[in-house]
Amino acid sequence: MTRAIGLSPRFVSVSMMLALTALGLVASSSRAQPLPRSSPEAQGVSSERLIEFVEEIDRRIDTMHSFMLVRHGHVVAEGWWKPQGPDDAHVLWSLSKSFTSTAVGFAVSEGRFDLDDPVLSFFPDEAPSEPSENLRAMRVRDLLSMSTGHQDEPRMTQDESWVRTFLAHPVPHRPGTFFRYNTPATYMLSAIVEKTTGESLTDYLQPRLFEPLGIDPPRWDKSPQGIALGGYGLFLKTEEIAKFGQLYRQRGLWNGRRIIDAEWIDLATARQQPNGDDPNSDWAQGYGFQFWRCRHGAYRGDGKDGQFCIVLPDQDAVIAITADCRDMQGQLNVVWEKLLPAFSDSPLPENTEAEVELRSTLEGLQVDTGR
């Protein structure tokens, strides 16, 4: 078994047993079970504040598609802007990256490869004839943390091998020292998982992640070489996004069984790379292993046009959002301004009138085609 550098020996041995659990017992007991529902007040969330949030985000953000709030493991609010609905699988764009990171976590725990393995070691037949010192130094963890050493992203085409294109791209910075958001780096993670497991990313994740969470085999688009895109191209329903966030909020536990070791969850969602110093930007709070750090002690996966899976450990909450908007910071600003004040540390008195109004507001949402 390969030693998992950066992870404890216990992580590797215990996670091997977890993988077997994910392949059998968890899948059979969890399949297709929805998250439990609750009134907001029972979980310490104000229905009145939720109404303010929904109205504000509908007013300020163009083309919202869905919203789901989970508190203490219970869905307390959910809504879809018609014609979107709960059964629609939505394109995740770069939120897909967090799922690719999870596949890497499984593969490392099973000893398939190591976080500090050189990227070149997986693709000797596609490497440049004289790789640079920086390319030789690039590791799996550098792909995960968007610190490959590239100054700009490699440009993939339909005619060339995407792996070969990536490896041929100049690496002017020492890997691990320079943050550059890099979707092709996530594609390389997908290629590494496929190379070392003999399975596509989707097939590999199906018994380990998707089935335990009750997610049917999803669509995940592929490169011309037939490898899952990794950095984008995954389609999931809103509640499936929320389940993924809740699994991370529970640090790998699902229905009382461990799916992913907590050590991997902590590593993937911690600040692995600095990415700016603007205290008001949620794109400058640090980057983990395909997860963004946020203000207010939160972290998230996100994707183009406003796809979010936001985990708030301090509030024991998860927020799933899909959209087709152009102001992603604006979406997060509304979350911080309107949702954070809705949380209480203990249950609130039932507010039937506000709950009825909230339900009516959520049921009446629809996309404003006039914007």
N, C-alpha and C positions, 0 to 999 in steps of 0.2 A: 504494500500500500504506500502511495506517495505521502510524504509528510506535508501537512497543511501549514505552511509558514504563516504566522500571524494568528493562528487558531490553536487552541489548546489541544493536546492529544485526546482529552476527554471529549472534545467537540467531535472529532473524527469518529471515535469508536461508538459513542452514543448515537451519533447521527446515522451511522450505518443501520442501527436497529430502527431508528425513526423512519428511514427510507422503506424498510420492510413493512412497517406499520402503515405508511402512506400507501403502499401498493395493495394493501388488503383491508385490514379492519376498519380504518378510517373511511375509506371509500364506500364500503358497504353500509356504514351507519350514518353517513352525512349527506349522501347524494340527494340533491334537489331540495333539501330543506331550506326554506326561507329564513331570513333573520327574524327573530321575534319582534312583535310590534308592541308599542306602549303609548299611553298618552304622554305628552311632553312633561307635564307637571310631575308625574310619577317618577320621572328620571331627573328631576331638578332642572327643567328647561321651561322658560316662560313662553306660553303660546302667544302672548301679546308681542313679545320681542321677535318671535319667529315671523309673525305677520309683517312686522316692520322690515325684517330682513328680506322676505320674499318680495314685498312691494318695492323696496329700494333696489334690489338687484334686477328686478324686471324693468324698473325705470332707467337705471344707469347703464346697464349692460345690454348691448344689442345681441339678439338671437341666442338667448339661453335655451337649452334643450331639456335639462333635467337637474334635479337637486335631491339629495338624500342625506339626512342627518341621523347618525347613530350615536346614542349616548348610553353608557353602561351596557353596551351590547344589544340595545333595543333600537329599532327604527322609530323615531319620534316624529319625523316629518319627511314627506316625499312628494315630489310633484314633477310633472312633465309638461312642457310647453307644446300643446297640440300643433302639428300632427304627430309629434314624438310620443312614444308610449313605453311602458315598462318592459315590453317584450322585444323592443328594438335593440339590436346589437350596434353599438356606436363605435366609430373609428376612434382609437385612443391616441393616434399620433405618438408622440414621444413618451407618453405614459406607459407605452409598451416596454420602455427601457427598464422600468422597475421589475417587470416580470422576467425579463432576461437576466437581470441581476439575481433574482431568486433561483433561476435555473443554475446559475453559476454556484450559488450557495449550496444547492443540493449536490452538484457534481464534485465540488471541493470536499464536502463532508463524506462523500463516498470514496474519496481517494482517487478520483479520475484524473485530477491534475491539481496543481498547487498555485496559490496566489502569486508566488514569486517565480513561477516558470517563465522563461523567456517566450515571447510571442513567436519568435522565429522557429522555436523548437517544434511547433505543431505543423509547420508548413515548409519543410525543407525543399520541396519541389517547386514552390512558388516564390522563394526568396530571391532577392537580387544576387547577382554573381559576386558582388563585393559590398555586402551590407555595411553601413556606417556604424561607428561605435555606438551612437545613440540608438540606432535601430536594434542593435544586438542587446542593448541594455533594457529595452522596453519589456515590461512584465504584464502579466494578466491584471494585477492590481492597478496598473497605469491605465489600462483600458477601462476598468471599472470606475476610476476616479476622474476620468476625462483629463488625464495628465500624460498623454502619450509623447509629448514633446513636439507635436506638430504646431506650426504657426497658423496654418489654415487647414480646413478639412480636405481630405482627398475627394476628388470628383469621380464618381462611379459612372460608367457608361454601360450600355446594353451589349457592347461588343467585346469587352475585356473581363477577365476574371476579377471579381471585386476584391478577393484576397490579394491577388498579385498587385492590383492597383494600389491597395492600402500599403503593402510592404515596399512598393517602389516610391512612395511619396517621401519628400525630404523631411528629416527630423532634426531641425536646427537646435532644439532645446533638449537638455538632459531630461529624460522621462522621469516623472514624479516631481518636477519642480515648476511646471508651467501649466496653468489651467487653460484649456481650450475646449469648449463644448464641441463634441465630435461624434456625430451619429454613426459614421463608418466604424468607429471604435466599438460601438455596441454590436454592429454587424459581425465584427471579428469575434466577439464573445459568443455569438450564436454559432459561428463556424467552428469555434473551439469545442463548444458543447456537442455539436453534431459529430465532429471528428473523434472525440474521445468516448462518446457513448454509443455511436452507431445509430442514433435516433435523431429525428428532427426535433427542434425546440418544442414544438407543440406535443409531439408524441412523448417526449421525455417528461414534460410537465404534467401530462394528463393524469397518470396515476399518483403523482407526488403532490400536486397542487390543485389542479382543476377538479378532479373527482372528489377529493375530500371536501372541497368547498361547494360541491353540487353544481359545477359548471360543465355543461356539455362541451365536447371538443370544439374550440372556437376557430374562427378564420384567422390565419396569420399569413399575410402575403409574403412572397418569396422573391429572391433575386433571380437573375437569369440562370444562375448555377443551381437553382432549386433549394437554396438555403433560406430559412426564415430570416426576414429582414432584421429582426432583433430590436433595432432602434425605433421602429414604427411598424404599422401594418396589422396590429392586433385589434380585433373587434370584440367588445364585451357589453353586456347590459349594465345599467346603472347599479343595480343591486350587487352584481358580480364585482364591480369596482369596490363597492362598500365592503363586501366580504373580504376582499384582499386587504383593504386597509385595516379591517377589524382583526384579521389574522396577525398583522404586524403590531397592532395596538396590544394584542394579547401575547406578544413576544413569542409567536410560534405555536401557541396552543389553539386547538379547535375542538369544540365539544368535549373538552376534558382530555383530549389526546394531543400529544406533541407532534406537530407536523414538521416544523423547522426549529433547530436549536436556537435558544435565545441569544447565544453568543454571536451567531451570524446576523440576527436582527439588529443587535446593538452595533455591530461593525458596519453593516450596510447603511444604517441611518445616521451614523455619527459624522462629524465634520472631518473628512479625509483630506480635502483641499480647500484653501482659501480661494474665494472668487470675487472679491471686491470689498469695499469698505463703506458703502452707503448704508447708513443705519435704517433708512426708510425704504430700501429695496429688498424684496423677497428673493431677488436673484443675486444677492451679495452677502448671504449669511453662511456660506460654506456649502460644499458639495460632498456627498457620501459616495456610496457605490451605486450610482444610477438613481439616487434620491437627492432632492434639494433640501437643505435646511431652510427653515422659515423664521420669521420673527415669532415672538410669543412662545418660544420653546417647541414649536411644531416642526414637522417635516412633511414632505410630499413627493409624490410622483406627479408629473404634469405633462401635457402635450399641447401642441399647436392648436390655436383657435379655442382654447379655454377648457381643456380636459383636466380634471383634478381628482386626485385621491389624497386628501389632507388628513394627517393623523395628529391629534392634539393630546399628547400623553397627560399633560397637567389637568385637562378637563375630561379625560377618559371619553374622547369623542372622535368620530371619523366623519368626514364630509366627502361625498362623491358628487361631482359636477360634470356635466357634459354641455357643450355649447358650440357655437360657430361665431365667436366674437373676436375682436381685435385688441381688447384691452384686458390682458390677463392680470396685470397688477391691479387694475380697477376691480376685477372680481375679488381678489384677495383682500383689497381694502374694505370692500363691503362685508366680507366675512369677519374681519377684525373689528370693524366699527359696529356692526349690528348683531353678529352672532355671539361674540365673546361675552357681551353683557347679558346674554340670555341664560347663561349657565349659573346654577346655584350649587353649593356643596351638598345640599340635602334636598329631599323631595319638597315640592311646593304644594300648597292647597290646590285642589282641583278647580279649574276655571272653565266650566262647561261652555259658557257663552263664547269665550275666546277660542276654545278648541273647535267649536262649530264654525266660527268665522275663519279660522285657519284652514280647516278642511275645505270650506267653500272657496277660499282664495287659491289654494293649491289646485283644486279641481277645475278652476276657471282659467288657468294659464294657457296662453297660446302665443305662438310666434307672431310678432308684429311685422307683417310683410311690407309695411309702408316705410320702414326705416331705411 
